[in-house]
Amino acid sequence: MKSVELKGQGGVVLRFTGSCIACVEALNHDDTVRCEMSLYVTDDGYICQRVDQPNTIDVRYRLERCEDSLSVYQFLGTEPLANYLYGYAELTVPGLRHVT
């Protein structure tokens, strides 16, 4: 694990020790990034970050400390990008099952 610093809405900065286990992007039709989602594991749970409209003046940041995979699911929701992140990170969430 390493020291991580994430940017939040309104200039808030969240500092923690953890490792990124998944980072995914949804693209617009012109290949610009529409949304980024990142998931970090820490000693006491997870840190989730969602960035909507990055690299624009309309950028929106959301950060959340989550104690377990269910709280990650409650924060990120069920949109296709979130479901992709859950599968990539091999998280157990309602409605999805990781099969090896």
Secondary structure, 3 states (H helix, E strand, C coil): CEEEEEECHHHCEEEEEEEEEEEEEEECCCCCEEEEEEEEEECCEEEEEEEECCCCCCCEEEEEEECCHHHHHHHHCCCHHHHHHHHHHCCCCCCCCCCC
